[in-house]
Amino acid sequence: MASRALGGPALPLANGLSIPVLGLGTSHVGGYSHEAVVYALQKCGIRHIDTAKRYGCESLLQKAIKESGVKREDLWITTKLWHSDYGYENTKQACLESCRRLGVEYLDLYLVHWPDAQVPGKSSREVRAETWRAMEELYATGMCRSVGVSNFLINHLEQLKEDCEVTPHVNQVEYHPFQRPQELLDYCRSRNIVFEGYCPLAKGEALAHPKIIQLAKKYDRTPAQICIRWSIQNGVVTIPKSTKVERIQENCEVFDFTLAEDDVAILNGMHDGRHVSWDPTPIV
Ligand SMILES: NC(=O)c1ccc[n+]([C@@H]2O[C@H](COP(=O)([O-])OP(=O)(O)OC[C@H]3O[C@@H](n4cnc5c(N)ncnc54)[C@H](OP(=O)(O)O)[C@@H]3O)[C@@H](O)[C@H]2O)c1
């Protein structure tokens, strides 16, 4: 782990910023809890919040951040561009609107949410490139302190390399014991793209697995803590989501124990390729 910043260990980005390795997920799936976000910020030292236009809670987050009393400069805020806003002009407008809903003047990280563009008459590659040129501009103006992608596979990243200038700072991808895309992770590392994992608990599915329950017993931890710790030990930024304060607390208590190498290997061996969210493989 390179540094400690913004309330916990952080990983360095290619542009010199540091992203806190543990963030708080938010989402439209399973609801939004104002109490949980305020608790995470006030009581658990969480300084990294992951959201998206798609989740519909950017304005609600503005209220929670305000109530928490945590200063803007002490927070890492990631939000995402939804595909209905792809394209050069729309992207710039969508970023402004996300900032307005969040009540901020800049984003720490803005991600292109999904590689499929769904624009009639244009290939997704063409639209991704047009969109990325706007992201590059948002980065150059400082409105986005870093820019990245989400759910991009190696082929999408290779195309972007041919079509554009700035290498994404981050790729946010599904990552939990059943879904460990090692080739993509190695590729991202080779290009200095920070790998961020979403659905670290496999939306709860991983928590009932006998091997994970066994490891939880061994370390006197919970299955959720085992999964989150495993992501962190693999050098992956992780953003578990919960709407319950007691689980938020639990999910943050992952910096005072270490999984032995053999146990990391057990978890690494559980990959079966299943997705609990989206599978971007068919998208060209
Ligand atoms: N870029 C993308 O395309 C993308 C896609 C999906 C997700 N994400 C991001 O990743 C974040 C996390 O993903 P996710 O919410 O889908 O999955 P997740 O974090 O793997 O799992 C969340 C689920 O686990 C439960 N849970 C949380 N902590 C728990 C604990 N300690 N014990 C037992 N159950 C627990 C939650 O229920 P309760 O609320 O009832 O606690 C919820 O049902 C999202 O919030 C979002 O920010 C990004």
PDBQT file of the ligand as one rigid body, heavy atoms in Angstrom, charges set to zero:
ROOT
HETATM    1  N1  LIG A 301     -19.588   0.002 -12.147  1.00  0.00    +0.000 N 
HETATM    2  C1  LIG A 301     -20.598  -0.829 -12.139  1.00  0.00    +0.000 C 
HETATM    3  O1  LIG A 301     -21.123  -1.233 -13.181  1.00  0.00    +0.000 OA
HETATM    4  C2  LIG A 301     -21.148  -1.306 -10.818  1.00  0.00    +0.000 A 
HETATM    5  C3  LIG A 301     -22.050  -2.376 -10.785  1.00  0.00    +0.000 A 
HETATM    6  C4  LIG A 301     -22.529  -2.809  -9.545  1.00  0.00    +0.000 A 
HETATM    7  C5  LIG A 301     -22.088  -2.174  -8.384  1.00  0.00    +0.000 A 
HETATM    8  N2  LIG A 301     -21.240  -1.117  -8.453  1.00  0.00    +0.000 N 
HETATM    9  C6  LIG A 301     -20.781  -0.413  -7.231  1.00  0.00    +0.000 C 
HETATM   10  O2  LIG A 301     -20.335  -1.370  -6.273  1.00  0.00    +0.000 OA
HETATM   11  C7  LIG A 301     -21.044  -1.197  -5.059  1.00  0.00    +0.000 C 
HETATM   12  C8  LIG A 301     -21.201  -2.523  -4.351  1.00  0.00    +0.000 C 
HETATM   13  O3  LIG A 301     -21.883  -3.456  -5.169  1.00  0.00    +0.000 OA
HETATM   14  P1  LIG A 301     -23.262  -4.170  -4.765  1.00  0.00    +0.000 P 
HETATM   15  O4  LIG A 301     -24.009  -3.336  -3.788  1.00  0.00    +0.000 OA
HETATM   16  O5  LIG A 301     -23.946  -4.553  -6.002  1.00  0.00    +0.000 OA
HETATM   17  O6  LIG A 301     -22.762  -5.513  -4.073  1.00  0.00    +0.000 OA
HETATM   18  P2  LIG A 301     -21.996  -5.906  -2.716  1.00  0.00    +0.000 P 
HETATM   19  O7  LIG A 301     -21.375  -4.734  -2.072  1.00  0.00    +0.000 OA
HETATM   20  O8  LIG A 301     -21.187  -7.095  -3.070  1.00  0.00    +0.000 OA
HETATM   21  O9  LIG A 301     -23.178  -6.452  -1.800  1.00  0.00    +0.000 OA
HETATM   22  C9  LIG A 301     -24.179  -5.630  -1.290  1.00  0.00    +0.000 C 
HETATM   23  C10 LIG A 301     -25.227  -6.557  -0.646  1.00  0.00    +0.000 C 
HETATM   24  O10 LIG A 301     -24.651  -7.233   0.486  1.00  0.00    +0.000 OA
HETATM   25  C11 LIG A 301     -25.370  -6.893   1.668  1.00  0.00    +0.000 C 
HETATM   26  N3  LIG A 301     -24.345  -6.668   2.707  1.00  0.00    +0.000 N 
HETATM   27  C12 LIG A 301     -23.482  -5.629   2.803  1.00  0.00    +0.000 A 
HETATM   28  N4  LIG A 301     -22.664  -5.785   3.857  1.00  0.00    +0.000 NA
HETATM   29  C13 LIG A 301     -23.026  -6.929   4.460  1.00  0.00    +0.000 A 
HETATM   30  C14 LIG A 301     -22.550  -7.618   5.607  1.00  0.00    +0.000 A 
HETATM   31  N5  LIG A 301     -21.554  -7.143   6.335  1.00  0.00    +0.000 N 
HETATM   32  N6  LIG A 301     -23.167  -8.783   5.952  1.00  0.00    +0.000 NA
HETATM   33  C15 LIG A 301     -24.187  -9.271   5.215  1.00  0.00    +0.000 A 
HETATM   34  N7  LIG A 301     -24.671  -8.674   4.107  1.00  0.00    +0.000 NA
HETATM   35  C16 LIG A 301     -24.092  -7.502   3.739  1.00  0.00    +0.000 A 
HETATM   36  C17 LIG A 301     -26.173  -5.657   1.352  1.00  0.00    +0.000 C 
HETATM   37  O11 LIG A 301     -27.424  -5.663   2.008  1.00  0.00    +0.000 OA
HETATM   38  P3  LIG A 301     -27.841  -4.525   3.082  1.00  0.00    +0.000 P 
HETATM   39  O12 LIG A 301     -27.950  -3.220   2.362  1.00  0.00    +0.000 OA
HETATM   40  O13 LIG A 301     -29.178  -5.039   3.542  1.00  0.00    +0.000 OA
HETATM   41  O14 LIG A 301     -26.794  -4.539   4.149  1.00  0.00    +0.000 OA
HETATM   42  C18 LIG A 301     -26.423  -5.826  -0.163  1.00  0.00    +0.000 C 
HETATM   43  O15 LIG A 301     -27.537  -6.661  -0.386  1.00  0.00    +0.000 OA
HETATM   44  C19 LIG A 301     -22.351  -0.534  -5.481  1.00  0.00    +0.000 C 
HETATM   45  O16 LIG A 301     -22.961   0.100  -4.406  1.00  0.00    +0.000 OA
HETATM   46  C20 LIG A 301     -21.855   0.412  -6.542  1.00  0.00    +0.000 C 
HETATM   47  O17 LIG A 301     -21.304   1.569  -5.945  1.00  0.00    +0.000 OA
HETATM   48  C21 LIG A 301     -20.723  -0.697  -9.648  1.00  0.00    +0.000 A 
ENDROOT
TORSDOF 0
